[in-house]
Amino acid sequence: MKVILYGVLKERKNLMRRKYVYTALIAVVVAICPWIVGPFWTQIMLLTGLYAMCILGLSLLIGHAGLVSLAQAAFWGIGAYVSAFLSLKHGFPTTLTLVAGLAVAGIVAFLLGWLTRRLAGHYLTLVTLGAGMIMNLIFVEESQWTGGASGLSEIPHLSVGSWVIDSDLQMYYLVWGILALLLVLIWNLLHSPWGHTLQATRDSSTAASATGVDVGRFKVQAFVASGVLAALSGGLYAHYMTFISPELFSFKQSILFLLMAVVGGPLSIWGPIVGAMLLTVLTEALRSIMPMFGTNTVGPLETLIFGVLLLVVILFLPGGVMSLLAKEKIGRGEDKPWRRFSWPRT
């Protein structure tokens, strides 16, 4: 018995050592990437980090809470508009406006989560779809706050004291540094009792309720965490681009976020990064290819390709790209890092 226990502990130790090595290698690659790929791909990687930050919250909802939301772009927009408005119109420090954006998004997410705490499946998805459309309508109509359809321009760059982050390289390291901290935080959260309970509510809310778990409370908490992460990404995006408009936070953007989460893998901590990178690169590739066919209109073709991709992934690879790595590890006899993902049912 002691020999078996020693072998298991040794194998687990080796697995953890390999994970640390892989993580360190990824960190080194991310750190030196801007000095190798040039300014254009540095911008692509920067946008990938911003999107991954937002999708991290959506993956928490879909993969670990079993909730499908189509309002992620709305929370992304709340963080962007609140921070942009307070810093542009009232001159507040951008660090404080970012926090204000997180607070407003957290309150809205709490209200949405509380109202939908007893819903599941398609009904919940439809409610979040309606909430996202309402928020986008507010972005368009409340022009005294949002600038209306024209949006807000000349938004101040992010600053910390006297340090103004106004270059792609500075913003790149800031975004990926924050993303790394969030990955560590979410990983520890999911491996805590809270995370295990959340996953139990996903597997069977009835069984979780029978053991005394307040399922509604955990759903609300998952909504708040997802909304706050989206708002943080949106605020950083607004201060990086210095311009935002309602079309950036439309239903189409929510679908794109959902596709990124699904393609990467809703159960993997690395899934948001993989999904964001693949879809961002694909979008840029389409923009480069379309002029060869005598047109610069990417929208219709992009919508068609992304729609087909979403259907293919849901039907044939519901666990996303990272599930392929999981299957490879199982084939080598290693511990199964994720259970097979299945989409929530009504």
N, C-alpha and C positions, 0 to 999 in steps of 0.2 A: 504493500500500500504506500509506504514511504517512497519507494522507487517511482511509482506511478505519479505521485504528487510532485516529486522533484522534477520529473520529466515535463509535466504540464507547466509548472512554474518557470522552468528554463525556456520552454518554447514560447510562453507568453512574454518573457523578458526579451527574447530575441526578436519577437514581433514588434515590441515597443521600441527596441533599439533601431530597427529598420525604419519605423515610422518617423523617429526623430531625425534619422539621416536623410530621408526623403524630404522632410519638411525643411531641413537646413539647406538642402540643394535647391529647393524651390525658392526659398528666401534669397539665396545668392543670385539665382537667375533673374528674379524680379528686381533686385538691387542694381545689377549691371546692365539690365535690358536697355535703358535709355541711352547708354553710351555705345551701344552696338547697332541698334535698329534705326536711329535717326529721329528727327522731330515728328514726322508724320505718324510713325508707328508708336511713338511715345504718347501721342494724343489718343491713339486707338487703345492703348493699354490703360491710359488714364480713364477713358470712358468705360472700359471694361471693369475697372475697379469700382467706379461709381455705380454702374448697373448691378454688379455683384453684391454690393452693399444693400441695395434695395431688394434684390432677389433672395438674399439670405433670410430676410423676414418672411417672404412669400413661401420659401421652402420650409420654414418652420411651421407655417400654417398648413401647407398641403401634405408634406411628408410626415410630420410628427403630431399634428393635431387633427389631420383628416378633414380639413376645411378648405374648400376651393373658393378663393376670393377674386373678383374681377374689379376691385376698387383700389388696387395697389398704386396705380398711376395717380389716383386722387390724393392719396396720402403723400406721394412723391411731390405733387403740386402744392399741397398745404405747406410742407416744409420749405419749398422754394419761394412761394408767394409771401408767407409770413416773414421770412428772413429778409427777402428782397425789399418788401414794403417798409419794414421798420428801419432798415439801414439806409434806404434810398430817400424816403420821405421824412424821416424823423432823425436821422443821423446817429442812431444807436450803434455801439460797437458790434461788429459782425459776430463776435463770439457769443454775445448776449442774444442777438437775433436768432442765431442757430438754436440756442436753448429754447427760446420762445417758440420757434417752429416745432421743436420736438414736443413741447408741452401742449400746444394746440392740437397737433396730430394725435397725441396720446389721448386727449379728451374726446376727440371725434371718434377715434378707434374704440374707446371704452363705450361710448354711446351706441355705436354700431354693433359691437360685440354683445352688449347687454340686451339690445332689442332683438338680436338674432340667436340668443343663447339656446333657445329651444328648437331651432331649425337645423336641418341637416340636408345634405345632398343637393339636388337641383334647386330646391326652394331657397336654401342659403345662398347659392351662387347667383340666383336671379335677384335677390335682395341686394347683394353687394354690387351687382351690375347697375341696378337702379341708383344706389348711393353714389357710385362713380359718375354716372351721368348727371346727377344733381350737382355734384361738386364742380364738374366741368362747366355746367350752365352758370354756376355762381362765378367761376373764373371769367366767363365771357361777359356777363351782365353787370357785375359790380365793378364798373370801370373806375370809380373813385378810389378803389383799393387795388385793383388788379391791372388797370390800364385797358380793360376791355379786350377786344379782339386784337388790338395792336400790341398788347403785352407791356412789359416793363423793360426799359433799356437803361444803359449806363449804371447798372448795379455795381456797387463798390466791390472791389476784390476783398477776399477774406484777409483779415489782419489780426495779429496777436500782439497787442501793444503797439510798438513802433515797427514791427516786422510785417510788411505787406507781402502776401503770397500772390504775386502777379505773373509768375512764369510757369510754363508747363512743367518744367522739371521740379520746381518746388511743390506744386500741387500734386504731381505724380507721387512723390515720396510721402506727402501728407496723407493722401487718399489710401495708398497701399499700407501705410503704417496703421491708420485707423482700422482698415479692413482686417489686418492681421490680428489686432487686439480684439475685434469683434468675433473673429473666427475662434479664438481661444475662449472668449467668454461664452459663446453659444455652445461650443463643444463641451465645456464644463457644465453648462446649464442642462444640456440634454443628457449628460451622464450623472446628473444629480437626482435625488428622489423626485423633484418637481418634473424633470424630463421623463422619467420612467412612468410617472402617473399620467402625464400628458399623453404618452404613447399608449397607455392602457385605455384611456378614454377614446383614442382613435380606433383601437382594435375592437372594443365593445363598450359603448357608453352604458348599456344596460348592466353589464357585469361590474363596471366601475362604480356605477350608482349603488348597486347592491352591496358593495363593500364600504359604502359611506363616503365615496368621493363626490364632491360637488362639481359635476361635469360642467355646468354652466360657468362657474367661476374660472375654471381652467381655460375654457374657450375664450372668455373675455380677456384673460391675461395673455393668451396667444395673439389675439387681435391687437392688443396694445403694443406688444413687443414688435409685431410685424409693422404696424403703422409708424412707430418711432424710428425703426431702422430705415423705412422708406423716406420719412421726413428728413433724416440726417443726410441721406444721399441727395435728396432734392435740394436742400439748402446748400450743400457743397457744390452741386451742379449749377445753381443760380449764380453763385459768386465766382465760379470758374468761367462760365459762358458770358456773364454780365448782361444777359438778355433771356427773357422767358416769355412765352405766349401760351394761351390755352390749348392750342393744338398739340403741344408737347405732352399734355396730361390727359389725353383723350382715351376713349375706349380702345382704340388701336394700340396705344402704348401699353395698356393693361394686358392686352392679348400678347404683345411682344414679351412683356415680363413673364407672363405665364408660360410662354413657349420656352424662354430661357431656363426657367426653373425645371420644366419637364425634360428638356433636352439634356441638361446637365445631370439631373438626378435629384429628386426631392428629398431623398433620405441621406445623401452624402453631404458632408460638410464642405467638400470641394466642388460639389455640383453647381452652385451659383457661379463660381469663377469659370468653370468649363463651359457652361451654357452661355454666359455673357460673352465670353471670348469667341465662341463659335458663331453666334448670331451677329455680333458686331463685325467680325471679319467678313461674314457672308454679305451683310448689308453694304459694306464698303466695296466688296468685289462686284456686286451688282451695279453700283454707281460707276465703277470703272469700265464695266463691260457694255452698259447700255449705249454710250456714245458710238460704239462700233456699229450699232444697228440704226444709227441716224436719229436717235432720240435720247433725251436726258430724263424722260419720265420714268421714274423707278417705282412709284407708288403702286400701280395695279399689278405689275409683275411681282413686286415684293410681297404684296398681300396674298397673291396666288401661291407663291412658293412657300411662304410661312404657313399658310393654311394647310397645304398638302403635307408639309413637314410635321405639323402638329398632329394630324391624323395618323401619319405613319408611326410616329413615336408612341402615341397612346395605344395603338393597336399592336405593334410588334416589339416595342421596347419601353414598357411602362415605367421601368426603373431608371430610364435615362442612360446616358453614355457611361456613367460611373458604375452602373450595374454590370457592365461587361467586365470591369476590373474585379468586381465581387465574385462573378462566376469563375474567373480565372483563379482567384485565390482559393475558392472552394475546390476546384479541380486539383490544386496542389496539396489539398488536405489541410489548409490553414483554417483558422476560425472564421466563421461567416460574419463579415463586418456589418452587413445590413440584411434585414429580412426582405423577401420579395415584395416590392411595392405594388399595391392594387388601388385603383381609384375609388374614392369614397362612394358608397351607394346610398340611395334615398332610404 
